[in-house]
Amino acid sequence: MLADVMQIPELLADLAVKDIKVWVEGDRLRCNAPAGALTAESSNQLRERKGEIIAFLNMATA
């Protein structure tokens, strides 16, 4: 359901709380996380929403 999908700012805030850092390097989405912090669910969300996240971060830094 669409209502279950987190907005990009909420997703990034949720990752930040877990000390997971996400940034854009060229056309790649990069992340750095403490051991065990990046769950399969978080990893899947990053993979599935990569384009949206990159666009959001590029807008935020423009």
CHARMM internal coordinates of N, CA and C (Angstrom, degrees):
IC EDIT
DIST 1 N 1 CA 1.4471
DIST 1 CA 1 C 1.5164
ANGL 1 N 1 CA 1 C 110.42
DIST 1 C 2 N 1.3070
ANGL 1 CA 1 C 2 N 116.10
DIHE 1 N 1 CA 1 C 2 N 143.57
DIST 2 N 2 CA 1.4498
ANGL 1 C 2 N 2 CA 121.66
DIHE 1 CA 1 C 2 N 2 CA -179.13
DIST 2 CA 2 C 1.5227
ANGL 2 N 2 CA 2 C 111.97
DIHE 1 C 2 N 2 CA 2 C -63.00
DIST 2 C 3 N 1.3123
ANGL 2 CA 2 C 3 N 117.32
DIHE 2 N 2 CA 2 C 3 N -33.51
DIST 3 N 3 CA 1.4667
ANGL 2 C 3 N 3 CA 120.92
DIHE 2 CA 2 C 3 N 3 CA -179.35
DIST 3 CA 3 C 1.5279
ANGL 3 N 3 CA 3 C 111.65
DIHE 2 C 3 N 3 CA 3 C -64.05
DIST 3 C 4 N 1.3399
ANGL 3 CA 3 C 4 N 117.19
DIHE 3 N 3 CA 3 C 4 N -23.48
DIST 4 N 4 CA 1.4538
ANGL 3 C 4 N 4 CA 121.24
DIHE 3 CA 3 C 4 N 4 CA -179.27
DIST 4 CA 4 C 1.5288
ANGL 4 N 4 CA 4 C 112.66
DIHE 3 C 4 N 4 CA 4 C -82.72
DIST 4 C 5 N 1.3226
ANGL 4 CA 4 C 5 N 117.29
DIHE 4 N 4 CA 4 C 5 N -11.95
DIST 5 N 5 CA 1.4532
ANGL 4 C 5 N 5 CA 121.31
DIHE 4 CA 4 C 5 N 5 CA -177.35
DIST 5 CA 5 C 1.5227
ANGL 5 N 5 CA 5 C 109.50
DIHE 4 C 5 N 5 CA 5 C -83.03
DIST 5 C 6 N 1.3345
ANGL 5 CA 5 C 6 N 115.37
DIHE 5 N 5 CA 5 C 6 N 124.32
DIST 6 N 6 CA 1.4610
ANGL 5 C 6 N 6 CA 121.03
DIHE 5 CA 5 C 6 N 6 CA 179.33
DIST 6 CA 6 C 1.5174
ANGL 6 N 6 CA 6 C 109.93
DIHE 5 C 6 N 6 CA 6 C -71.34
DIST 6 C 7 N 1.3121
ANGL 6 CA 6 C 7 N 116.15
DIHE 6 N 6 CA 6 C 7 N 143.87
DIST 7 N 7 CA 1.4583
ANGL 6 C 7 N 7 CA 120.66
DIHE 6 CA 6 C 7 N 7 CA 171.65
DIST 7 CA 7 C 1.5314
ANGL 7 N 7 CA 7 C 107.42
DIHE 6 C 7 N 7 CA 7 C -70.02
DIST 7 C 8 N 1.3142
ANGL 7 CA 7 C 8 N 116.72
DIHE 7 N 7 CA 7 C 8 N 155.09
DIST 8 N 8 CA 1.4685
ANGL 7 C 8 N 8 CA 120.92
DIHE 7 CA 7 C 8 N 8 CA -176.99
DIST 8 CA 8 C 1.5349
ANGL 8 N 8 CA 8 C 112.23
DIHE 7 C 8 N 8 CA 8 C -57.44
DIST 8 C 9 N 1.3412
ANGL 8 CA 8 C 9 N 120.34
DIHE 8 N 8 CA 8 C 9 N -46.47
DIST 9 N 9 CA 1.4762
ANGL 8 C 9 N 9 CA 118.38
DIHE 8 CA 8 C 9 N 9 CA 178.51
DIST 9 CA 9 C 1.5327
ANGL 9 N 9 CA 9 C 112.52
DIHE 8 C 9 N 9 CA 9 C -59.66
DIST 9 C 10 N 1.3267
ANGL 9 CA 9 C 10 N 116.85
DIHE 9 N 9 CA 9 C 10 N -37.76
DIST 10 N 10 CA 1.4692
ANGL 9 C 10 N 10 CA 120.12
DIHE 9 CA 9 C 10 N 10 CA 178.34
DIST 10 CA 10 C 1.5225
ANGL 10 N 10 CA 10 C 110.78
DIHE 9 C 10 N 10 CA 10 C -66.97
DIST 10 C 11 N 1.3225
ANGL 10 CA 10 C 11 N 116.47
DIHE 10 N 10 CA 10 C 11 N -41.57
DIST 11 N 11 CA 1.4635
ANGL 10 C 11 N 11 CA 121.03
DIHE 10 CA 10 C 11 N 11 CA 179.00
DIST 11 CA 11 C 1.5248
ANGL 11 N 11 CA 11 C 110.10
DIHE 10 C 11 N 11 CA 11 C -61.28
DIST 11 C 12 N 1.3296
ANGL 11 CA 11 C 12 N 117.10
DIHE 11 N 11 CA 11 C 12 N -47.06
DIST 12 N 12 CA 1.4616
ANGL 11 C 12 N 12 CA 120.65
DIHE 11 CA 11 C 12 N 12 CA -179.89
DIST 12 CA 12 C 1.5265
ANGL 12 N 12 CA 12 C 111.66
DIHE 11 C 12 N 12 CA 12 C -65.48
DIST 12 C 13 N 1.3230
ANGL 12 CA 12 C 13 N 117.40
DIHE 12 N 12 CA 12 C 13 N -37.43
DIST 13 N 13 CA 1.4686
ANGL 12 C 13 N 13 CA 121.01
DIHE 12 CA 12 C 13 N 13 CA 177.32
DIST 13 CA 13 C 1.5224
ANGL 13 N 13 CA 13 C 110.48
DIHE 12 C 13 N 13 CA 13 C -64.87
DIST 13 C 14 N 1.3316
ANGL 13 CA 13 C 14 N 116.53
DIHE 13 N 13 CA 13 C 14 N -40.76
DIST 14 N 14 CA 1.4614
ANGL 13 C 14 N 14 CA 121.57
DIHE 13 CA 13 C 14 N 14 CA 178.35
DIST 14 CA 14 C 1.5293
ANGL 14 N 14 CA 14 C 110.22
DIHE 13 C 14 N 14 CA 14 C -62.40
DIST 14 C 15 N 1.3231
ANGL 14 CA 14 C 15 N 116.85
DIHE 14 N 14 CA 14 C 15 N -41.60
DIST 15 N 15 CA 1.4658
ANGL 14 C 15 N 15 CA 120.85
DIHE 14 CA 14 C 15 N 15 CA 178.02
DIST 15 CA 15 C 1.5274
ANGL 15 N 15 CA 15 C 110.42
DIHE 14 C 15 N 15 CA 15 C -66.64
DIST 15 C 16 N 1.3288
ANGL 15 CA 15 C 16 N 117.65
DIHE 15 N 15 CA 15 C 16 N -40.45
DIST 16 N 16 CA 1.4654
ANGL 15 C 16 N 16 CA 121.76
DIHE 15 CA 15 C 16 N 16 CA -179.14
DIST 16 CA 16 C 1.5261
ANGL 16 N 16 CA 16 C 111.36
DIHE 15 C 16 N 16 CA 16 C -62.37
DIST 16 C 17 N 1.3271
ANGL 16 CA 16 C 17 N 116.65
DIHE 16 N 16 CA 16 C 17 N -37.44
DIST 17 N 17 CA 1.4665
ANGL 16 C 17 N 17 CA 120.83
DIHE 16 CA 16 C 17 N 17 CA 177.93
DIST 17 CA 17 C 1.5327
ANGL 17 N 17 CA 17 C 110.14
DIHE 16 C 17 N 17 CA 17 C -60.21
DIST 17 C 18 N 1.3250
ANGL 17 CA 17 C 18 N 116.19
DIHE 17 N 17 CA 17 C 18 N -32.39
DIST 18 N 18 CA 1.4719
ANGL 17 C 18 N 18 CA 121.69
DIHE 17 CA 17 C 18 N 18 CA 179.32
DIST 18 CA 18 C 1.5277
ANGL 18 N 18 CA 18 C 111.51
DIHE 17 C 18 N 18 CA 18 C -88.53
DIST 18 C 19 N 1.3515
ANGL 18 CA 18 C 19 N 116.95
DIHE 18 N 18 CA 18 C 19 N 9.11
DIST 19 N 19 CA 1.4630
ANGL 18 C 19 N 19 CA 124.34
DIHE 18 CA 18 C 19 N 19 CA -179.07
DIST 19 CA 19 C 1.5318
ANGL 19 N 19 CA 19 C 112.02
DIHE 18 C 19 N 19 CA 19 C 63.74
DIST 19 C 20 N 1.3384
ANGL 19 CA 19 C 20 N 116.19
DIHE 19 N 19 CA 19 C 20 N 30.52
DIST 20 N 20 CA 1.4594
ANGL 19 C 20 N 20 CA 121.94
DIHE 19 CA 19 C 20 N 20 CA 176.19
DIST 20 CA 20 C 1.5239
ANGL 20 N 20 CA 20 C 106.89
DIHE 19 C 20 N 20 CA 20 C -95.62
DIST 20 C 21 N 1.3217
ANGL 20 CA 20 C 21 N 115.78
DIHE 20 N 20 CA 20 C 21 N 117.89
DIST 21 N 21 CA 1.4602
ANGL 20 C 21 N 21 CA 121.57
DIHE 20 CA 20 C 21 N 21 CA -178.44
DIST 21 CA 21 C 1.5272
ANGL 21 N 21 CA 21 C 108.86
DIHE 20 C 21 N 21 CA 21 C -96.39
DIST 21 C 22 N 1.3436
ANGL 21 CA 21 C 22 N 116.31
DIHE 21 N 21 CA 21 C 22 N 134.09
DIST 22 N 22 CA 1.4609
ANGL 21 C 22 N 22 CA 122.32
DIHE 21 CA 21 C 22 N 22 CA -179.00
DIST 22 CA 22 C 1.5207
ANGL 22 N 22 CA 22 C 108.00
DIHE 21 C 22 N 22 CA 22 C -128.31
DIST 22 C 23 N 1.3378
ANGL 22 CA 22 C 23 N 116.89
DIHE 22 N 22 CA 22 C 23 N 132.77
DIST 23 N 23 CA 1.4554
ANGL 22 C 23 N 23 CA 121.36
DIHE 22 CA 22 C 23 N 23 CA 178.34
DIST 23 CA 23 C 1.5187
ANGL 23 N 23 CA 23 C 110.03
DIHE 22 C 23 N 23 CA 23 C -150.45
DIST 23 C 24 N 1.3410
ANGL 23 CA 23 C 24 N 114.39
DIHE 23 N 23 CA 23 C 24 N 166.64
DIST 24 N 24 CA 1.4604
ANGL 23 C 24 N 24 CA 121.17
DIHE 23 CA 23 C 24 N 24 CA 179.02
DIST 24 CA 24 C 1.5211
ANGL 24 N 24 CA 24 C 108.17
DIHE 23 C 24 N 24 CA 24 C -105.01
DIST 24 C 25 N 1.3225
ANGL 24 CA 24 C 25 N 115.29
DIHE 24 N 24 CA 24 C 25 N 133.32
DIST 25 N 25 CA 1.4592
ANGL 24 C 25 N 25 CA 122.44
DIHE 24 CA 24 C 25 N 25 CA 177.25
DIST 25 CA 25 C 1.5252
ANGL 25 N 25 CA 25 C 106.62
DIHE 24 C 25 N 25 CA 25 C -127.95
DIST 25 C 26 N 1.3249
ANGL 25 CA 25 C 26 N 116.52
DIHE 25 N 25 CA 25 C 26 N 103.22
DIST 26 N 26 CA 1.4649
ANGL 25 C 26 N 26 CA 119.92
DIHE 25 CA 25 C 26 N 26 CA -173.50
DIST 26 CA 26 C 1.5196
ANGL 26 N 26 CA 26 C 108.99
DIHE 25 C 26 N 26 CA 26 C 68.09
DIST 26 C 27 N 1.3308
ANGL 26 CA 26 C 27 N 116.36
DIHE 26 N 26 CA 26 C 27 N -119.02
DIST 27 N 27 CA 1.4666
ANGL 26 C 27 N 27 CA 120.10
DIHE 26 CA 26 C 27 N 27 CA 176.76
DIST 27 CA 27 C 1.5260
ANGL 27 N 27 CA 27 C 111.41
DIHE 26 C 27 N 27 CA 27 C -108.85
DIST 27 C 28 N 1.3335
ANGL 27 CA 27 C 28 N 115.90
DIHE 27 N 27 CA 27 C 28 N 15.35
DIST 28 N 28 CA 1.4639
ANGL 27 C 28 N 28 CA 121.17
DIHE 27 CA 27 C 28 N 28 CA -177.86
DIST 28 CA 28 C 1.5199
ANGL 28 N 28 CA 28 C 111.44
DIHE 27 C 28 N 28 CA 28 C -108.15
DIST 28 C 29 N 1.3172
ANGL 28 CA 28 C 29 N 115.25
DIHE 28 N 28 CA 28 C 29 N 144.09
DIST 29 N 29 CA 1.4599
ANGL 28 C 29 N 29 CA 121.45
DIHE 28 CA 28 C 29 N 29 CA 173.56
DIST 29 CA 29 C 1.5158
ANGL 29 N 29 CA 29 C 107.03
DIHE 28 C 29 N 29 CA 29 C -93.71
DIST 29 C 30 N 1.3055
ANGL 29 CA 29 C 30 N 116.32
DIHE 29 N 29 CA 29 C 30 N 124.99
DIST 30 N 30 CA 1.4641
ANGL 29 C 30 N 30 CA 121.57
DIHE 29 CA 29 C 30 N 30 CA -178.00
DIST 30 CA 30 C 1.5204
ANGL 30 N 30 CA 30 C 109.34
DIHE 29 C 30 N 30 CA 30 C -115.63
DIST 30 C 31 N 1.3200
ANGL 30 CA 30 C 31 N 116.34
DIHE 30 N 30 CA 30 C 31 N 153.40
DIST 31 N 31 CA 1.4630
ANGL 30 C 31 N 31 CA 119.28
DIHE 30 CA 30 C 31 N 31 CA 174.06
DIST 31 CA 31 C 1.5130
ANGL 31 N 31 CA 31 C 110.04
DIHE 30 C 31 N 31 CA 31 C -148.25
DIST 31 C 32 N 1.3203
ANGL 31 CA 31 C 32 N 114.39
DIHE 31 N 31 CA 31 C 32 N 156.36
DIST 32 N 32 CA 1.4519
ANGL 31 C 32 N 32 CA 122.65
DIHE 31 CA 31 C 32 N 32 CA 178.01
DIST 32 CA 32 C 1.5150
ANGL 32 N 32 CA 32 C 106.10
DIHE 31 C 32 N 32 CA 32 C -138.73
DIST 32 C 33 N 1.3234
ANGL 32 CA 32 C 33 N 115.90
DIHE 32 N 32 CA 32 C 33 N 129.34
DIST 33 N 33 CA 1.4631
ANGL 32 C 33 N 33 CA 120.23
DIHE 32 CA 32 C 33 N 33 CA -176.21
DIST 33 CA 33 C 1.5208
ANGL 33 N 33 CA 33 C 110.24
DIHE 32 C 33 N 33 CA 33 C -141.19
DIST 33 C 34 N 1.3270
ANGL 33 CA 33 C 34 N 116.14
DIHE 33 N 33 CA 33 C 34 N 147.83
DIST 34 N 34 CA 1.4599
ANGL 33 C 34 N 34 CA 119.39
DIHE 33 CA 33 C 34 N 34 CA 172.93
DIST 34 CA 34 C 1.5335
ANGL 34 N 34 CA 34 C 109.55
DIHE 33 C 34 N 34 CA 34 C -62.30
DIST 34 C 35 N 1.3042
ANGL 34 CA 34 C 35 N 115.97
DIHE 34 N 34 CA 34 C 35 N 155.19
DIST 35 N 35 CA 1.4637
ANGL 34 C 35 N 35 CA 120.75
DIHE 34 CA 34 C 35 N 35 CA 179.76
DIST 35 CA 35 C 1.5228
ANGL 35 N 35 CA 35 C 110.62
DIHE 34 C 35 N 35 CA 35 C -53.52
DIST 35 C 36 N 1.3189
ANGL 35 CA 35 C 36 N 116.20
DIHE 35 N 35 CA 35 C 36 N 128.37
DIST 36 N 36 CA 1.4571
ANGL 35 C 36 N 36 CA 122.02
DIHE 35 CA 35 C 36 N 36 CA 176.76
DIST 36 CA 36 C 1.5167
ANGL 36 N 36 CA 36 C 115.50
DIHE 35 C 36 N 36 CA 36 C 83.09
DIST 36 C 37 N 1.3354
ANGL 36 CA 36 C 37 N 117.76
DIHE 36 N 36 CA 36 C 37 N -6.95
DIST 37 N 37 CA 1.4715
ANGL 36 C 37 N 37 CA 120.04
DIHE 36 CA 36 C 37 N 37 CA -176.82
DIST 37 CA 37 C 1.5233
ANGL 37 N 37 CA 37 C 112.50
DIHE 36 C 37 N 37 CA 37 C -77.38
DIST 37 C 38 N 1.3294
ANGL 37 CA 37 C 38 N 116.75
DIHE 37 N 37 CA 37 C 38 N -32.93
DIST 38 N 38 CA 1.4616
ANGL 37 C 38 N 38 CA 120.73
DIHE 37 CA 37 C 38 N 38 CA -177.04
DIST 38 CA 38 C 1.5277
ANGL 38 N 38 CA 38 C 109.18
DIHE 37 C 38 N 38 CA 38 C -87.49
DIST 38 C 39 N 1.3165
ANGL 38 CA 38 C 39 N 115.52
DIHE 38 N 38 CA 38 C 39 N 101.26
DIST 39 N 39 CA 1.4643
ANGL 38 C 39 N 39 CA 120.88
DIHE 38 CA 38 C 39 N 39 CA -179.48
DIST 39 CA 39 C 1.5226
ANGL 39 N 39 CA 39 C 110.02
DIHE 38 C 39 N 39 CA 39 C -77.37
DIST 39 C 40 N 1.3140
ANGL 39 CA 39 C 40 N 116.42
DIHE 39 N 39 CA 39 C 40 N 167.17
DIST 40 N 40 CA 1.4636
ANGL 39 C 40 N 40 CA 121.34
DIHE 39 CA 39 C 40 N 40 CA 176.50
DIST 40 CA 40 C 1.5224
ANGL 40 N 40 CA 40 C 110.09
DIHE 39 C 40 N 40 CA 40 C -60.11
DIST 40 C 41 N 1.3287
ANGL 40 CA 40 C 41 N 117.05
DIHE 40 N 40 CA 40 C 41 N -39.09
DIST 41 N 41 CA 1.4647
ANGL 40 C 41 N 41 CA 121.36
DIHE 40 CA 40 C 41 N 41 CA 179.48
DIST 41 CA 41 C 1.5272
ANGL 41 N 41 CA 41 C 110.93
DIHE 40 C 41 N 41 CA 41 C -63.42
DIST 41 C 42 N 1.3247
ANGL 41 CA 41 C 42 N 116.82
DIHE 41 N 41 CA 41 C 42 N -46.02
DIST 42 N 42 CA 1.4672
ANGL 41 C 42 N 42 CA 120.61
DIHE 41 CA 41 C 42 N 42 CA 179.11
DIST 42 CA 42 C 1.5239
ANGL 42 N 42 CA 42 C 110.58
DIHE 41 C 42 N 42 CA 42 C -63.87
DIST 42 C 43 N 1.3072
ANGL 42 CA 42 C 43 N 116.62
DIHE 42 N 42 CA 42 C 43 N -43.05
DIST 43 N 43 CA 1.4577
ANGL 42 C 43 N 43 CA 121.50
DIHE 42 CA 42 C 43 N 43 CA 178.96
DIST 43 CA 43 C 1.5232
ANGL 43 N 43 CA 43 C 111.30
DIHE 42 C 43 N 43 CA 43 C -61.09
DIST 43 C 44 N 1.3249
ANGL 43 CA 43 C 44 N 116.80
DIHE 43 N 43 CA 43 C 44 N -43.03
DIST 44 N 44 CA 1.4646
ANGL 43 C 44 N 44 CA 121.10
DIHE 43 CA 43 C 44 N 44 CA 178.08
DIST 44 CA 44 C 1.5198
ANGL 44 N 44 CA 44 C 110.95
DIHE 43 C 44 N 44 CA 44 C -63.15
DIST 44 C 45 N 1.3363
ANGL 44 CA 44 C 45 N 117.05
DIHE 44 N 44 CA 44 C 45 N -42.82
DIST 45 N 45 CA 1.4663
ANGL 44 C 45 N 45 CA 120.27
DIHE 44 CA 44 C 45 N 45 CA 179.41
DIST 45 CA 45 C 1.5247
ANGL 45 N 45 CA 45 C 110.35
DIHE 44 C 45 N 45 CA 45 C -62.16
DIST 45 C 46 N 1.3249
ANGL 45 CA 45 C 46 N 117.15
DIHE 45 N 45 CA 45 C 46 N -42.70
DIST 46 N 46 CA 1.4616
ANGL 45 C 46 N 46 CA 120.34
DIHE 45 CA 45 C 46 N 46 CA 178.44
DIST 46 CA 46 C 1.5258
ANGL 46 N 46 CA 46 C 110.53
DIHE 45 C 46 N 46 CA 46 C -61.53
DIST 46 C 47 N 1.3124
ANGL 46 CA 46 C 47 N 116.35
DIHE 46 N 46 CA 46 C 47 N -43.56
DIST 47 N 47 CA 1.4618
ANGL 46 C 47 N 47 CA 121.18
DIHE 46 CA 46 C 47 N 47 CA -179.24
DIST 47 CA 47 C 1.5287
ANGL 47 N 47 CA 47 C 111.51
DIHE 46 C 47 N 47 CA 47 C -66.01
DIST 47 C 48 N 1.3350
ANGL 47 CA 47 C 48 N 116.06
DIHE 47 N 47 CA 47 C 48 N -47.87
DIST 48 N 48 CA 1.4629
ANGL 47 C 48 N 48 CA 121.12
DIHE 47 CA 47 C 48 N 48 CA -176.03
DIST 48 CA 48 C 1.5265
ANGL 48 N 48 CA 48 C 112.79
DIHE 47 C 48 N 48 CA 48 C -69.56
DIST 48 C 49 N 1.3204
ANGL 48 CA 48 C 49 N 117.27
DIHE 48 N 48 CA 48 C 49 N -29.80
DIST 49 N 49 CA 1.4736
ANGL 48 C 49 N 49 CA 120.65
DIHE 48 CA 48 C 49 N 49 CA -174.11
DIST 49 CA 49 C 1.5282
ANGL 49 N 49 CA 49 C 112.09
DIHE 48 C 49 N 49 CA 49 C -112.60
DIST 49 C 50 N 1.3277
ANGL 49 CA 49 C 50 N 114.96
DIHE 49 N 49 CA 49 C 50 N 19.74
DIST 50 N 50 CA 1.4607
ANGL 49 C 50 N 50 CA 121.65
DIHE 49 CA 49 C 50 N 50 CA -177.17
DIST 50 CA 50 C 1.5308
ANGL 50 N 50 CA 50 C 112.46
DIHE 49 C 50 N 50 CA 50 C -49.94
DIST 50 C 51 N 1.3170
ANGL 50 CA 50 C 51 N 117.70
DIHE 50 N 50 CA 50 C 51 N -50.05
DIST 51 N 51 CA 1.4622
ANGL 50 C 51 N 51 CA 121.39
DIHE 50 CA 50 C 51 N 51 CA -178.22
DIST 51 CA 51 C 1.5172
ANGL 51 N 51 CA 51 C 112.37
DIHE 50 C 51 N 51 CA 51 C -60.05
DIST 51 C 52 N 1.3323
ANGL 51 CA 51 C 52 N 116.20
DIHE 51 N 51 CA 51 C 52 N -43.52
DIST 52 N 52 CA 1.4724
ANGL 51 C 52 N 52 CA 121.04
DIHE 51 CA 51 C 52 N 52 CA 179.09
DIST 52 CA 52 C 1.5286
ANGL 52 N 52 CA 52 C 110.97
DIHE 51 C 52 N 52 CA 52 C -63.79
DIST 52 C 53 N 1.3290
ANGL 52 CA 52 C 53 N 115.73
DIHE 52 N 52 CA 52 C 53 N -42.40
DIST 53 N 53 CA 1.4663
ANGL 52 C 53 N 53 CA 120.74
DIHE 52 CA 52 C 53 N 53 CA -178.30
DIST 53 CA 53 C 1.5240
ANGL 53 N 53 CA 53 C 110.24
DIHE 52 C 53 N 53 CA 53 C -65.89
DIST 53 C 54 N 1.3343
ANGL 53 CA 53 C 54 N 116.89
DIHE 53 N 53 CA 53 C 54 N -45.01
DIST 54 N 54 CA 1.4651
ANGL 53 C 54 N 54 CA 120.73
DIHE 53 CA 53 C 54 N 54 CA 178.94
DIST 54 CA 54 C 1.5242
ANGL 54 N 54 CA 54 C 110.15
DIHE 53 C 54 N 54 CA 54 C -60.18
DIST 54 C 55 N 1.3293
ANGL 54 CA 54 C 55 N 117.09
DIHE 54 N 54 CA 54 C 55 N -45.97
DIST 55 N 55 CA 1.4711
ANGL 54 C 55 N 55 CA 120.70
DIHE 54 CA 54 C 55 N 55 CA 179.62
DIST 55 CA 55 C 1.5252
ANGL 55 N 55 CA 55 C 110.66
DIHE 54 C 55 N 55 CA 55 C -60.79
DIST 55 C 56 N 1.3308
ANGL 55 CA 55 C 56 N 117.10
DIHE 55 N 55 CA 55 C 56 N -43.73
DIST 56 N 56 CA 1.4627
ANGL 55 C 56 N 56 CA 121.17
DIHE 55 CA 55 C 56 N 56 CA 180.00
DIST 56 CA 56 C 1.5275
ANGL 56 N 56 CA 56 C 110.84
DIHE 55 C 56 N 56 CA 56 C -63.03
DIST 56 C 57 N 1.3224
ANGL 56 CA 56 C 57 N 117.23
DIHE 56 N 56 CA 56 C 57 N -47.67
DIST 57 N 57 CA 1.4640
ANGL 56 C 57 N 57 CA 120.28
DIHE 56 CA 56 C 57 N 57 CA -178.41
DIST 57 CA 57 C 1.5264
ANGL 57 N 57 CA 57 C 111.19
DIHE 56 C 57 N 57 CA 57 C -65.89
DIST 57 C 58 N 1.3253
ANGL 57 CA 57 C 58 N 117.31
DIHE 57 N 57 CA 57 C 58 N -37.58
DIST 58 N 58 CA 1.4672
ANGL 57 C 58 N 58 CA 119.99
DIHE 57 CA 57 C 58 N 58 CA 177.57
DIST 58 CA 58 C 1.5243
ANGL 58 N 58 CA 58 C 111.04
DIHE 57 C 58 N 58 CA 58 C -65.30
DIST 58 C 59 N 1.3318
ANGL 58 CA 58 C 59 N 117.51
DIHE 58 N 58 CA 58 C 59 N -38.67
DIST 59 N 59 CA 1.4680
ANGL 58 C 59 N 59 CA 120.67
DIHE 58 CA 58 C 59 N 59 CA 176.87
DIST 59 CA 59 C 1.5214
ANGL 59 N 59 CA 59 C 110.64
DIHE 58 C 59 N 59 CA 59 C -66.16
DIST 59 C 60 N 1.3196
ANGL 59 CA 59 C 60 N 116.52
DIHE 59 N 59 CA 59 C 60 N -39.38
DIST 60 N 60 CA 1.4625
ANGL 59 C 60 N 60 CA 121.48
DIHE 59 CA 59 C 60 N 60 CA -176.92
DIST 60 CA 60 C 1.5277
ANGL 60 N 60 CA 60 C 111.71
DIHE 59 C 60 N 60 CA 60 C -67.59
DIST 60 C 61 N 1.3323
ANGL 60 CA 60 C 61 N 117.25
DIHE 60 N 60 CA 60 C 61 N -28.05
DIST 61 N 61 CA 1.4626
ANGL 60 C 61 N 61 CA 120.09
DIHE 60 CA 60 C 61 N 61 CA -177.70
DIST 61 CA 61 C 1.5219
ANGL 61 N 61 CA 61 C 112.48
DIHE 60 C 61 N 61 CA 61 C -101.16
DIST 61 C 62 N 1.3219
ANGL 61 CA 61 C 62 N 117.47
DIHE 61 N 61 CA 61 C 62 N -1.53
DIST 62 N 62 CA 1.4844
ANGL 61 C 62 N 62 CA 120.60
DIHE 61 CA 61 C 62 N 62 CA -178.73
DIST 62 CA 62 C 1.5149
ANGL 62 N 62 CA 62 C 111.23
DIHE 61 C 62 N 62 CA 62 C -78.49
END
COOR INIT
IC SEED 1 N 1 CA 1 C
IC BUILD
